[in-house]
């Protein structure tokens, strides 16, 4: 049996746990969802997450042991203290992004904020991962790599609705859609492999910028006995895939939602208007209304709405007073 966690108030008027099919139940209950998705739990990711490739990432794996090892490997580099050292880099790219928006608005009378947030998110992830930006914020345009990532990502909704869709590409490679997706994936892999090879050479040569990056610190400490260059390619690409659109879409909807409500705008401006021009995370972390606005945008406009299915443990589980069993 699969457990799906979808917030659907109309569906759940009859209760927090609703059967959707012979092997599917939907859950809408804060405590239960927290239990299902905690790090150490018996609810394993379902086959929905299977990528079918030889390599897996911390995001895609269904193997708890693999996930645990990767968490231990990456954990020290993703603490608040460690990430705070990258704040100036991210802040600089954010300022360049806002400046680009202003300039575009002056030129055309409007601005494509989704485009700019996408460029910013991908540049930040690249800079933090390898100590080298993709320079898309400075150019104001997507490069071939970004176009390929977007094209490859376009198949994900189809893959979700029709899991066999990827397999069809093997039998119908002449269909333009499948051919374009395959070409994009090949270019992405070649781009990242070349980038990783250059990165590892520079880290080995004690290049300061590369060595200070997230993965540079990991490589320098020699914690990579079970972490090959191809593993690095897969993990970095998964960071970009998971982090770019989610960040860009969330920020776009947040800006749009605030622009729809004058009272929200005015109250938000009152709270932030006294912040220093060269503000830091420490300046804004204790702003309650800003925090509420961000959380409400995340609640109303989730960047990756989906079922997030999990397998029920073989012994079954009691969820919100309802017993669920695994059906083989």
The 8 nearest C-alpha neighbors of each residue, nearest first, counted from 0:
[[1, 22, 325, 326, 23, 311, 310, 324],
 [2, 0, 310, 23, 309, 22, 308, 311],
 [1, 3, 309, 24, 308, 25, 23, 310],
 [4, 2, 308, 25, 306, 307, 24, 26],
 [3, 5, 26, 306, 25, 27, 307, 2],
 [6, 4, 306, 7, 3, 27, 26, 25],
 [5, 7, 27, 8, 4, 26, 11, 10],
 [8, 6, 10, 9, 5, 11, 27, 12],
 [7, 9, 11, 10, 6, 12, 27, 5],
 [10, 8, 11, 7, 12, 13, 6, 14],
 [11, 9, 7, 8, 12, 13, 17, 14],
 [12, 10, 14, 13, 8, 9, 15, 7],
 [11, 13, 14, 9, 10, 8, 15, 7],
 [12, 14, 11, 10, 15, 17, 16, 9],
 [13, 15, 11, 12, 16, 17, 10, 27],
 [14, 16, 27, 11, 26, 28, 17, 319],
 [17, 15, 26, 14, 25, 24, 27, 18],
 [18, 16, 25, 24, 19, 15, 26, 14],
 [17, 19, 24, 20, 23, 25, 16, 21],
 [20, 18, 23, 24, 17, 25, 21, 22],
 [19, 21, 23, 22, 18, 24, 17, 0],
 [20, 22, 23, 19, 18, 0, 24, 326],
 [23, 21, 0, 20, 1, 326, 24, 19],
 [24, 22, 1, 20, 19, 0, 2, 18],
 [23, 25, 18, 2, 19, 17, 3, 1],
 [24, 26, 3, 17, 4, 16, 2, 18],
 [25, 27, 16, 4, 15, 3, 28, 5],
 [28, 26, 15, 6, 4, 5, 16, 29],
 [27, 29, 31, 30, 15, 32, 26, 319],
 [30, 28, 32, 31, 33, 27, 34, 26],
 [31, 29, 33, 32, 28, 34, 319, 35],
 [30, 32, 34, 33, 28, 29, 35, 318],
 [33, 31, 35, 29, 34, 30, 28, 36],
 [32, 34, 30, 31, 36, 35, 37, 29],
 [35, 33, 31, 32, 37, 36, 30, 40],
 [36, 34, 32, 33, 37, 42, 31, 40],
 [37, 35, 33, 34, 32, 38, 40, 42],
 [36, 38, 34, 39, 35, 33, 40, 32],
 [39, 37, 40, 36, 67, 35, 63, 34],
 [38, 40, 37, 41, 63, 36, 42, 67],
 [39, 41, 42, 37, 38, 35, 36, 43],
 [40, 42, 312, 43, 39, 311, 35, 310],
 [43, 41, 310, 309, 40, 311, 312, 35],
 [44, 42, 310, 309, 41, 45, 61, 40],
 [45, 43, 309, 61, 310, 308, 42, 48],
 [44, 46, 309, 47, 310, 308, 48, 43],
 [45, 47, 49, 48, 44, 61, 309, 310],
 [48, 46, 45, 49, 308, 159, 44, 162],
 [49, 47, 46, 59, 45, 50, 44, 61],
 [50, 48, 46, 51, 47, 59, 61, 60],
 [51, 49, 52, 48, 59, 55, 47, 60],
 [50, 52, 49, 53, 54, 55, 48, 165],
 [53, 51, 54, 50, 55, 49, 59, 56],
 [54, 52, 55, 51, 50, 230, 56, 233],
 [55, 53, 52, 56, 230, 233, 229, 51],
 [54, 56, 60, 59, 53, 57, 233, 52],
 [55, 57, 59, 58, 234, 60, 233, 237],
 [56, 58, 66, 60, 59, 69, 55, 234],
 [59, 57, 56, 60, 237, 55, 241, 66],
 [58, 60, 56, 57, 55, 48, 61, 49],
 [61, 59, 62, 55, 56, 57, 58, 66],
 [60, 62, 44, 63, 43, 59, 48, 49],
 [61, 63, 65, 60, 64, 66, 43, 44],
 [64, 62, 66, 65, 67, 61, 43, 60],
 [65, 63, 67, 66, 62, 68, 69, 61],
 [66, 64, 68, 62, 67, 63, 69, 60],
 [67, 65, 63, 69, 64, 68, 57, 70],
 [66, 68, 64, 70, 65, 69, 63, 71],
 [69, 67, 71, 65, 70, 66, 72, 64],
 [68, 70, 72, 66, 71, 67, 73, 57],
 [71, 69, 67, 73, 74, 72, 68, 66],
 [70, 72, 74, 68, 69, 73, 67, 75],
 [71, 73, 69, 70, 74, 68, 222, 75],
 [74, 72, 70, 71, 76, 75, 69, 77],
 [73, 75, 71, 70, 77, 76, 72, 78],
 [76, 74, 77, 73, 78, 72, 81, 71],
 [75, 77, 74, 73, 81, 78, 213, 82],
 [78, 76, 74, 75, 82, 81, 79, 73],
 [77, 79, 81, 80, 76, 75, 82, 74],
 [80, 78, 82, 81, 83, 77, 76, 84],
 [79, 81, 83, 78, 82, 84, 77, 76],
 [82, 80, 78, 83, 79, 76, 84, 77],
 [83, 81, 79, 84, 85, 80, 77, 78],
 [82, 84, 86, 80, 85, 81, 79, 87],
 [83, 85, 82, 86, 81, 80, 87, 88],
 [86, 84, 83, 88, 82, 87, 89, 127],
 [85, 87, 89, 83, 88, 84, 90, 82],
 [88, 86, 90, 89, 85, 91, 84, 83],
 [89, 87, 91, 85, 86, 90, 92, 123],
 [88, 90, 86, 92, 91, 87, 123, 93],
 [91, 89, 87, 93, 92, 88, 86, 94],
 [90, 92, 94, 88, 93, 89, 87, 95],
 [91, 93, 95, 89, 94, 90, 96, 88],
 [92, 94, 96, 90, 91, 95, 89, 97],
 [95, 93, 91, 97, 96, 92, 98, 90],
 [96, 94, 98, 92, 93, 97, 99, 91],
 [95, 97, 93, 99, 94, 98, 136, 92],
 [98, 96, 100, 94, 99, 95, 101, 93],
 [99, 97, 95, 101, 96, 100, 94, 102],
 [98, 100, 96, 102, 97, 101, 95, 103],
 [101, 99, 97, 103, 98, 102, 110, 104],
 [102, 100, 104, 98, 99, 103, 105, 97],
 [101, 103, 105, 99, 104, 100, 98, 106],
 [104, 102, 106, 100, 105, 101, 110, 107],
 [105, 103, 109, 108, 110, 101, 107, 102],
 [104, 106, 102, 103, 108, 107, 101, 109],
 [107, 105, 103, 104, 108, 102, 109, 101],
 [106, 108, 104, 109, 105, 103, 110, 102],
 [107, 109, 104, 105, 106, 110, 103, 102],
 [110, 108, 104, 107, 111, 103, 105, 106],
 [109, 111, 104, 112, 103, 100, 108, 107],
 [112, 110, 114, 113, 115, 109, 100, 103],
 [111, 113, 115, 114, 110, 116, 251, 100],
 [114, 112, 116, 115, 111, 251, 247, 117],
 [115, 113, 117, 112, 111, 116, 118, 247],
 [114, 116, 112, 118, 117, 113, 119, 96],
 [115, 117, 247, 119, 113, 118, 114, 112],
 [118, 116, 247, 114, 120, 115, 119, 243],
 [119, 117, 115, 121, 116, 136, 120, 135],
 [118, 120, 116, 122, 117, 121, 136, 123],
 [121, 119, 243, 123, 117, 122, 118, 116],
 [120, 122, 124, 118, 243, 123, 119, 125],
 [121, 123, 125, 132, 119, 133, 120, 124],
 [122, 124, 126, 120, 125, 121, 89, 127],
 [125, 123, 121, 127, 126, 122, 128, 120],
 [126, 124, 122, 128, 132, 123, 127, 129],
 [127, 125, 132, 130, 131, 123, 124, 128],
 [126, 128, 124, 212, 130, 125, 129, 213],
 [129, 127, 213, 125, 126, 212, 214, 124],
 [128, 130, 131, 212, 126, 209, 127, 125],
 [131, 129, 126, 209, 212, 208, 127, 128],
 [132, 130, 126, 129, 125, 133, 209, 127],
 [131, 133, 126, 122, 134, 125, 130, 123],
 [132, 134, 122, 135, 125, 131, 126, 121],
 [135, 133, 132, 137, 136, 138, 122, 131],
 [134, 136, 138, 137, 133, 140, 139, 118],
 [137, 135, 139, 138, 118, 134, 119, 96],
 [136, 138, 135, 134, 139, 95, 99, 96],
 [139, 137, 135, 140, 136, 134, 141, 142],
 [138, 140, 136, 137, 135, 99, 141, 115],
 [141, 139, 138, 135, 142, 136, 118, 114],
 [140, 142, 145, 135, 146, 143, 118, 139],
 [141, 143, 145, 144, 146, 140, 135, 133],
 [142, 144, 146, 145, 147, 141, 148, 186],
 [143, 145, 147, 146, 142, 187, 148, 190],
 [146, 144, 148, 147, 142, 143, 141, 149],
 [145, 147, 143, 149, 144, 148, 150, 142],
 [146, 148, 183, 150, 144, 145, 149, 151],
 [149, 147, 145, 151, 150, 146, 152, 144],
 [148, 150, 152, 146, 147, 151, 145, 153],
 [151, 149, 147, 153, 152, 148, 146, 180],
 [152, 150, 148, 153, 180, 149, 147, 154],
 [153, 151, 149, 150, 154, 155, 148, 240],
 [152, 154, 150, 151, 155, 149, 156, 157],
 [153, 155, 157, 152, 156, 158, 151, 150],
 [154, 156, 158, 157, 152, 153, 159, 151],
 [157, 155, 159, 158, 154, 160, 153, 152],
 [158, 156, 160, 154, 159, 155, 161, 164],
 [157, 159, 162, 155, 161, 156, 160, 164],
 [160, 158, 156, 157, 161, 162, 155, 47],
 [159, 161, 157, 158, 162, 156, 155, 164],
 [160, 162, 158, 163, 157, 164, 159, 156],
 [163, 161, 158, 164, 159, 160, 165, 157],
 [164, 162, 166, 161, 165, 167, 158, 160],
 [163, 165, 167, 166, 162, 161, 158, 157],
 [166, 164, 167, 163, 168, 158, 162, 169],
 [165, 167, 163, 168, 164, 169, 170, 162],
 [168, 166, 164, 169, 170, 165, 171, 163],
 [167, 169, 171, 172, 166, 177, 170, 165],
 [170, 168, 167, 171, 166, 172, 165, 177],
 [169, 171, 167, 168, 172, 166, 173, 174],
 [170, 172, 168, 173, 169, 174, 167, 177],
 [173, 171, 168, 174, 178, 169, 177, 170],
 [172, 174, 171, 175, 178, 177, 168, 176],
 [175, 173, 172, 176, 177, 171, 178, 168],
 [176, 174, 178, 177, 179, 173, 172, 180],
 [177, 175, 179, 178, 174, 180, 173, 172],
 [176, 178, 180, 168, 179, 175, 174, 172],
 [177, 179, 175, 181, 176, 180, 172, 174],
 [180, 178, 182, 176, 181, 177, 175, 183],
 [181, 179, 183, 177, 151, 182, 178, 184],
 [180, 182, 184, 178, 179, 183, 177, 185],
 [181, 183, 179, 185, 184, 180, 178, 186],
 [184, 182, 147, 180, 186, 185, 181, 187],
 [183, 185, 187, 181, 186, 182, 188, 180],
 [184, 186, 182, 188, 183, 187, 189, 181],
 [185, 187, 189, 183, 188, 184, 190, 182],
 [188, 186, 184, 190, 185, 189, 183, 191],
 [187, 189, 185, 191, 186, 190, 192, 184],
 [190, 188, 186, 192, 187, 191, 193, 185],
 [191, 189, 187, 193, 188, 192, 186, 194],
 [192, 190, 194, 188, 193, 189, 232, 195],
 [193, 191, 195, 189, 194, 190, 188, 196],
 [194, 192, 196, 190, 191, 195, 189, 197],
 [193, 195, 191, 197, 192, 196, 198, 190],
 [194, 196, 198, 192, 197, 193, 191, 199],
 [197, 195, 193, 199, 198, 194, 192, 200],
 [198, 196, 200, 194, 195, 199, 193, 201],
 [199, 197, 195, 201, 196, 200, 194, 202],
 [198, 200, 202, 196, 201, 197, 203, 195],
 [201, 199, 203, 197, 198, 202, 204, 196],
 [200, 202, 204, 198, 206, 203, 199, 197],
 [203, 201, 205, 199, 210, 204, 206, 200],
 [202, 204, 200, 201, 205, 199, 206, 219],
 [203, 205, 201, 202, 206, 200, 199, 207],
 [206, 204, 202, 203, 207, 201, 210, 209],
 [205, 207, 201, 202, 209, 204, 208, 210],
 [206, 208, 210, 209, 205, 211, 202, 201],
 [209, 207, 130, 211, 210, 206, 212, 131],
 [210, 208, 130, 212, 211, 206, 207, 215],
 [209, 211, 215, 207, 202, 212, 208, 216],
 [212, 210, 208, 209, 216, 215, 207, 213],
 [213, 211, 215, 130, 209, 129, 127, 210],
 [214, 212, 128, 215, 216, 127, 76, 211],
 [213, 215, 217, 216, 212, 128, 218, 129],
 [216, 214, 210, 212, 218, 217, 213, 209],
 [217, 215, 219, 214, 218, 213, 210, 211],
 [216, 218, 214, 215, 220, 219, 222, 221],
 [219, 217, 215, 221, 220, 216, 214, 222],
 [220, 218, 216, 221, 217, 215, 210, 202],
 [221, 219, 217, 218, 222, 216, 223, 215],
 [220, 222, 218, 219, 223, 217, 224, 216],
 [223, 221, 220, 217, 224, 218, 72, 219],
 [222, 224, 226, 225, 221, 218, 227, 217],
 [225, 223, 226, 222, 221, 227, 218, 72],
 [226, 224, 223, 227, 222, 230, 68, 69],
 [225, 227, 223, 224, 230, 228, 231, 222],
 [226, 228, 230, 229, 225, 231, 223, 224],
 [229, 227, 231, 230, 232, 226, 195, 196],
 [230, 228, 232, 231, 227, 233, 192, 226],
 [231, 229, 227, 233, 228, 232, 226, 234],
 [230, 232, 228, 234, 229, 233, 235, 227],
 [231, 233, 229, 230, 235, 234, 191, 236],
 [234, 232, 230, 236, 231, 235, 237, 229],
 [235, 233, 237, 231, 56, 236, 232, 230],
 [236, 234, 238, 237, 232, 233, 231, 239],
 [235, 237, 239, 233, 238, 234, 240, 232],
 [236, 238, 240, 234, 235, 239, 241, 233],
 [239, 237, 235, 241, 236, 240, 242, 234],
 [240, 238, 236, 242, 237, 243, 241, 121],
 [239, 241, 237, 238, 242, 243, 236, 244],
 [242, 240, 238, 239, 237, 243, 245, 244],
 [241, 243, 239, 245, 238, 240, 246, 244],
 [242, 244, 120, 121, 246, 239, 245, 240],
 [243, 245, 247, 246, 248, 242, 117, 241],
 [246, 244, 302, 248, 242, 243, 247, 249],
 [245, 247, 249, 244, 243, 248, 242, 250],
 [246, 248, 116, 117, 244, 250, 249, 245],
 [247, 249, 251, 245, 250, 246, 244, 302],
 [250, 248, 246, 252, 251, 247, 302, 245],
 [251, 249, 253, 247, 248, 252, 254, 246],
 [252, 250, 248, 254, 253, 249, 113, 247],
 [251, 253, 255, 249, 254, 250, 256, 248],
 [252, 254, 250, 256, 296, 251, 255, 249],
 [255, 253, 257, 251, 252, 256, 258, 250],
 [254, 256, 252, 258, 253, 257, 251, 259],
 [257, 255, 253, 259, 258, 254, 252, 260],
 [258, 256, 254, 259, 260, 255, 264, 253],
 [257, 259, 255, 256, 260, 254, 264, 261],
 [260, 258, 256, 257, 255, 261, 264, 263],
 [261, 259, 263, 262, 257, 258, 264, 256],
 [260, 262, 264, 263, 265, 259, 258, 257],
 [263, 261, 265, 264, 260, 266, 267, 257],
 [262, 264, 266, 260, 261, 265, 267, 257],
 [265, 263, 261, 267, 262, 266, 257, 268],
 [266, 264, 268, 262, 267, 263, 261, 269],
 [265, 267, 269, 263, 268, 264, 262, 270],
 [266, 268, 264, 270, 269, 265, 263, 271],
 [267, 269, 265, 271, 270, 266, 272, 264],
 [270, 268, 266, 267, 272, 271, 265, 273],
 [269, 271, 267, 268, 272, 266, 286, 288],
 [270, 272, 268, 274, 273, 269, 267, 286],
 [273, 271, 268, 269, 274, 270, 267, 275],
 [274, 272, 271, 275, 270, 269, 276, 268],
 [273, 275, 271, 272, 276, 278, 282, 283],
 [276, 274, 278, 277, 273, 282, 272, 279],
 [275, 277, 278, 274, 273, 279, 272, 282],
 [278, 276, 275, 279, 274, 90, 282, 94],
 [279, 277, 275, 276, 282, 274, 280, 283],
 [280, 278, 281, 282, 277, 283, 86, 90],
 [279, 281, 282, 283, 284, 278, 86, 83],
 [280, 282, 279, 284, 283, 285, 278, 83],
 [283, 281, 279, 280, 278, 284, 274, 285],
 [284, 282, 280, 286, 285, 281, 279, 278],
 [283, 285, 281, 286, 280, 282, 290, 287],
 [284, 286, 283, 287, 282, 281, 290, 289],
 [287, 285, 283, 289, 284, 288, 290, 270],
 [288, 286, 290, 289, 285, 291, 284, 270],
 [289, 287, 291, 290, 286, 292, 267, 270],
 [290, 288, 292, 291, 287, 286, 293, 267],
 [289, 291, 287, 293, 288, 292, 294, 286],
 [292, 290, 288, 294, 289, 293, 295, 287],
 [293, 291, 289, 295, 290, 294, 288, 296],
 [294, 292, 296, 290, 295, 291, 289, 297],
 [295, 293, 297, 291, 296, 292, 298, 290],
 [294, 296, 298, 292, 297, 293, 291, 299],
 [297, 295, 293, 299, 253, 298, 294, 300],
 [296, 298, 294, 301, 295, 300, 299, 293],
 [299, 297, 295, 296, 300, 301, 294, 293],
 [300, 298, 296, 297, 295, 301, 294, 252],
 [301, 299, 297, 296, 298, 302, 252, 249],
 [300, 302, 297, 304, 303, 298, 299, 249],
 [303, 301, 245, 249, 248, 304, 300, 297],
 [302, 304, 301, 305, 245, 300, 244, 248],
 [305, 303, 301, 302, 306, 5, 300, 307],
 [306, 304, 307, 303, 5, 4, 3, 308],
 [305, 307, 3, 4, 308, 5, 304, 2],
 [308, 306, 305, 3, 4, 309, 44, 5],
 [309, 307, 3, 2, 306, 45, 1, 44],
 [310, 308, 44, 45, 2, 1, 43, 42],
 [311, 309, 1, 45, 43, 42, 0, 44],
 [310, 312, 325, 42, 0, 1, 315, 309],
 [313, 311, 315, 314, 41, 42, 310, 325],
 [312, 314, 325, 315, 311, 324, 326, 316],
 [315, 313, 312, 316, 324, 325, 311, 323],
 [314, 316, 324, 312, 323, 313, 325, 311],
 [317, 315, 323, 322, 318, 324, 314, 312],
 [316, 318, 322, 321, 320, 323, 319, 315],
 [317, 319, 321, 320, 31, 322, 316, 323],
 [320, 318, 321, 317, 31, 15, 16, 28],
 [319, 321, 318, 317, 322, 16, 15, 316],
 [322, 320, 318, 317, 319, 323, 16, 316],
 [321, 323, 317, 316, 318, 320, 324, 315],
 [324, 322, 316, 315, 317, 321, 325, 311],
 [325, 323, 315, 326, 311, 316, 0, 322],
 [326, 324, 0, 313, 311, 315, 312, 327],
 [325, 327, 0, 324, 22, 313, 311, 21],
 [326, 325, 0, 313, 22, 324, 311, 310]]
